[in-house]
């Protein structure tokens, strides 16, 4: 079945640094990928939709200058959390559609000190 | 009204019990429905799609009630390994997926 690979699985960083998270579709091409954030005991919240070759579409309340998304190829989307602060600490998950099915990356636990 | 609502639980049940979760959705134009399972700090994994006629996969049965705008998941003969959070996911007419907050299930020996 389709696989979505997400790296890194865990990041601990100092406040003010930038963190890049990669999401790859391993055996299918994904023109669209999705980035979610999940706080403890909360639901997955869609942050943005990443479109290959064009600008990402951000959900209301998500700062596009803080959460930079690049989808340069059909198999890779990256999310960069710029100047991360403790309130950005969360579980970030990407997903991609293969046909009608949605597959998720394994998630990245970001902890900002 | 929230778009997708679930009882957060936790539902504490003994092994072998039958347990059911409901999920309500607000958008009557929603197209498709899913149940995902999520273990702590892991990615959600598709458990099963929910079809209008209802569908069964082993110990799991999913049903959809469009008139009342809810879907349900029934788990029979609960196993310890069923302990997880079960997410209700609704696919809108625009293709947007909306997740419920999930229902936590704890199966004890």
Boltz contact constraints between the chains, C-beta under 6 A:
constraints:
  - contact:
      token1: [A, 43]
      token2: [B, 99]
      max_distance: 6.0
  - contact:
      token1: [A, 43]
      token2: [B, 101]
      max_distance: 6.0
  - contact:
      token1: [A, 44]
      token2: [B, 99]
      max_distance: 6.0
  - contact:
      token1: [A, 93]
      token2: [B, 43]
      max_distance: 6.0
  - contact:
      token1: [A, 104]
      token2: [B, 43]
      max_distance: 6.0
  - contact:
      token1: [A, 104]
      token2: [B, 44]
      max_distance: 6.0
  - contact:
      token1: [A, 106]
      token2: [B, 43]
      max_distance: 6.0
  - contact:
      token1: [A, 107]
      token2: [B, 43]
      max_distance: 6.0
